[in-house]
């Protein structure tokens, strides 16, 4: 078997399988590129072809692993079949392009299948503009017009953000612990209005 894999006609296919295994090994021990890493491809032509090949459906590194595995397997199986039927191996000039052409659509098919079962990436990243309209609580400092204080606000995902707020109305002051409504954003500072209940007497006080 090792002798068959090392034949000159099979070098390209054996190398593809070895590279596939090396990528998997490096990923397993945590040394190489993240398997989830993907390239941001900006294509204006051939987009349908790239999609058909599986680009954008699974991470590019995974797509490469699929191609290497399919290419190497098809090549070795083809050479084995040629050896059994004709008693000789195909020339690499014939076998390699043929295996590559066969591997491309199969890689796309495998990528589409994997895309259905792989967990999809979800992000809770938001634009700061989305915080407008939400309530925040002053946590550090005392906010007056022209002198903002730090406040804590949660986005729609429940993730906390710490922003700088100052009163939107002249003469208003936000004390530490006060809850305010963010009404607009100016650069890195949010303008806010008081909820109005900070100075109300507390039950049991």
Number of C-alpha atoms within 10 A of each C-alpha: 5 6 6 14 15 14 12 12 21 23 18 20 27 23 15 21 21 15 17 20 15 13 19 16 13 13 14 11 8 11 10 12 11 12 17 12 12 14 11 8 10 7 9 7 8 9 13 12 11 15 14 18 22 25 20 18 20 23 18 18 17 19 22 15 20 20 25 24 22 23 27 27 18 20 29 22 13 17 22 17 15 14 13 11 10 9 10 12 19 19 12 18 9 10 21 21 13 15 21 17 12 15 23 18 15 17 23 23 15 18 24 19 14 16 16 11 8 10 8 10 6 6 7 9 9 12 7 13 11 10 22 18 13 15 20 28 22 25 16 15 15 18 21 19 16 12 14 22 22 19 25 18 22 15 19 12 10 9 11 12 13 14 19 18 33 26 25 19 13 9 8 14 19 24 19 17 16 19 23 26 22 23 16 17 16 9 6 9 17 24 20 24 20 21 13 11 11 15 8 7 8 8 5 4 4
